[in-house]
Amino acid sequence: MATVRFTRNIQRHVECPTREVSGSTLRAALDHYFQENERARGYVLDEQGRIRQHMVIFIDGEMVRDREGLSDAVRPNSTIDVIQALSGG
């Protein structure tokens, strides 16, 4: 099963522990994770199910390419890292 991890700065806003999930695409893996955590879904994805602009997701260290359809492949041993993009000066 793939592992979904959230950075600490996200965990300050919404409870989102590291969990193992099934799914062969990012959409399927996140849907599995969010089944038990709808609040985290709203923090990461917009109303159309796309990755919010202030969020970045990596699968095995590679930035997700399909931010709208979430069709990027996930392997059974993949690590999915959800990161809040930080800005400022």
ZIWOZI-V502688 format. One record per run of one state. SS is the DSSP state (H for helix, E for strand, C for the rest). FROM is the first residue (numbers start at 1). TO is the last residue. If there is no record, write none. Layout:
[[SS;FROM;TO] [SS;FROM;TO]]
//
This chain:
[[C;1;1] [E;2;6] [C;7;7] [H;8;11] [C;12;18] [E;19;21] [C;22;24] [E;25;25] [H;26;34] [C;35;37] [H;38;44] [E;45;45] [C;46;50] [E;51;51] [C;52;54] [E;55;59] [C;60;61] [E;62;63] [C;64;72] [E;73;73] [C;74;78] [E;79;84] [C;85;89]]
//
